């Protein structure tokens, strides 16, 4: 075997080790957000409780919506279009998923289970109804956050393009989730547009305009208010045919495995 080949093998081994270390570092960063010691669960619980009982409008998003006409994104359903559906409309079962874009547990659930949810919805096992909360804008960052609402506005612009682009963009956002839940990364229009570059064909003039001008912010306000009106207590909140299931593993922000998720779906959906 030539000396060059041995060098190549050593280099490949070093590259594999580097990739694994980087992957471990990313996982560690995700978990480090919660090293307030399992206390983020409590913090979020408190934040939700305060939001539910004290105010149905948190953060400055309501001010950003002021004076704008209500515009419902295409491809949405329900009263005021606050439900983003995905899958076959005639599917027998319904998976309802409540998310807040700044929620680290939502990131863990979507990164861990998003591909499985899409696969099962595409196969007709259920249709998905995405619903959005924005309480973390008010609960974190001294109540001055914008990231949850601006991210939902951008997701509205994505579903206006197509349900498929919405699903892709949702995954991109959560894969690029802020390192700390107090980081208002998604409050930056430039960041939301840059991340949209990762979804082929999403950056249309209409999408860009809606993100820059906050076109769907009145829609975002209605979507976020429904979280309080329907008494949802935290995110992610996932229901199959109205029955809530737990999708977080209890180990930091990590989700249950796709296999465990499929089992939960099978055990809890209606006949």
N, C-alpha and C positions, 0 to 999 in steps of 0.2 A: 504494500500500500504506500502511496507516495506521501512525502512530508506535507505537501499541500493538502491532500485529502484529510490527513490527521488534523491539520490546522482548521480546516473547514468544519470538521466534526466538533472540535473543541469550541469553535465560535458558535455553532448551532446550539451546542449544549448551554453555553453562556446565555445565548438569546432566549432559549426556553426558560432558563432560570430567571432571567430578568422579567419576562412576561408574567411568570407565575408570581414573582415578588410584587409586580405592579398590580396584579389582580388582588393579591392579599392586601396590599395597601389601600386599594379602593374599598374593599369590604370593611377594613378597619376604620376608614373614614366614615362610612355609613354608620357603623356601630358607635363611633365616638360621639355622634350627635346625641346619643341617648345616655351618655355616661354621667348625666345628672342623676344617675343610678336608678333606672327603672322609674325615675321620677318624672320623666317626660310624659309617661302615661298619666300620672297624677296631674301634672301641669296642664296637659291638654284637657283632661277631664274638668279641671277647675275652669280653664279658659272657655270650654264649651258651656259649662254651667252658667258662667257669668254672661256669655253671649246670648244664651237662650233666654235667661230670665231678665237680663238688664237691657238688651238692645238688639233689635233685629237688623241694625245697620252699623257695621263696625269698619273703621278705616275710612280714608278719604275718598273711596270710590264713589260714594253717593254724590259728593261734590263734583266729581269728574263726570257724573252722569247728568247733572243738573242742566236743564235747558236743551238737552239733546232729544231728538225725536226717538220714539221706540222703534227699533228695527229688529225683526225676528230673523235669525239666520235661516237660510234654506236647509232642508233636510232635518228639521227639528219637529217635535210633536208635543202634545199636551197643551194645557192652558198657557198662553204666551210663548209657546215653543221652548219651555225650559227643560224639556227632556231631549237628550241626544240619543237617538236609537241607533243600534247597529245589529245587523243580522237579518234573517228572513222574517218578514212581518207576520207570517202565518205560523211561526214556530209555536209549539204547544206551551212551552215554559218561558218564564221571564226572569232574567237576572238583573237586579237593580243594584247599581254601584254608585255610592256617594263618595265624592273626593273633594279635598281642598288642595289646590296646587302647591301650597307651601308645607303640607303635612308630610313629615318624613315616613310615617307609617304607610301613607298612600303610595309614596315612592317605592317602598319595599314591596307592597302588594302588587303594584303595576309592573315593576321590573321583574318580579318573580312569577307573576301569573298572567300578565297581559297577553303573552303569546298563546297561552292555553285558552284564555277567554275568547280570543279571536278565532282560534282553531275550532272550538266547540260551537261558537256562534255561526261560523261559516258552514259547519256541518249540519246546522239546523237543530242542534240539541236544545238551544234556547235562543231567544233574542235578548239583546242587552239594552238596558236603559241607563245611560249615564246621567247622573245628577250632580250638581256642584254646590259646595259650601265655600264661603270666603271669610269665615270667622277669624282666621289666624291673622289677617291684616290688622284687626283691632286688638287681638289677644297678645300679639308679639310686637316688639319694636315700638313700645310706648304708644300703641294705637295709631301709629302714623304710617303703617304699611300700605303698599299698593300692589304687591306682587300677586296675591291670590286673584284679585279682581281683574288686573290687567292680563294675567295668564288665561283666565276664563274668557275674557274678551277675545284674546288671540285664538283660543280654541273654538269660539263661536265663528271667527273668521275662517278657521280651517274647515269646520263642518259645512259652512256655506259653500266651500269648494266641493267637498264630497265627504261621505262618511268614512271612506277609506283613508283620505288624507287626514281627517280628524284622528283616526286610530293611530296612524303613524306619528303624528305630531304629539299626541298624548304620551306615547312611549318616549319620544325624544326629550320632551320636557322632564319627565321623571328620571330618565337616565342621566340628565344634566342638572339634577336637583341641587339646590344650594347646600353647601357643606354643613351649615348650621341653620336650624329652623328660624333663627332670628335674622338671617341674611335675607334681605329683600331683593334678591337677585332678579326675580321676575318682574320687579317694578321698572326695570329698564326696557324701554321699547327696542333699543338696539340689540339687547340680548335676545329678546323674543324673536326678532327678525333673523338674527344670525342663526339661531337654532332651527328656524324654519327652513334654512338652506339645506338642512339634512333630509328634508322630505322632497323628493323630486317633483317638480311642477307646482309646489305650494305657493311659491312667491309670485303670484299673479299681481297685477296692479290693484285689483279689488282687495286682495288679502293685505297687501302692504298698506293701502289706504285705511282699511278698517283697524289695523293694529296701531298705526300712527295717530289716527284721529279718534280712537276709542269709540268707534261706531256702535258697538253692541253693548256699551256700558249700561244703558237702561235695562237691557235684557239680562245682563249680569246681576243687576240689583234684584230683579224679580226671581232669578234662579237662586240667589243667595238667601233671599227672604223665605223661600219655600223650605229651606233647611230648618229654620226655626218653626215655621207654621206646622210642619209635619212632625215635629218633636224628635228629630234625629239627634242622638246624643254625642256623636263623635264621628271621626273619619279615620280610616275607611269604614263605611257601613255597607255591607253586602247582603243582599236578600235573594233567595231563590223562591219564586212563587210566594213572596211575602214572608218567608221564614228566614230570619237573620242567621247567618253563618259567620264563624270567626275565621278570618283569612290570615291573621298574623300568627306567627309561630310562638310568640312569647320570648323569643331570643332576639332581643334588640328590635330592629325594624323589619327583620326578615319575614317573608311570608311563609305559609305552609308550603310544602312541596306541591308541584302540579298533580302528583298522584293522590296526595291527601285531599287536594281541592276537588278533584274529580269524584272522590268518594263522598265528600260532603254534599256535592251536587246531587249525586245519585240517592243519597240517604234522605235528603230533605225536600226534594221537589215533589210536587203533588202527583198523584197517580194519573 
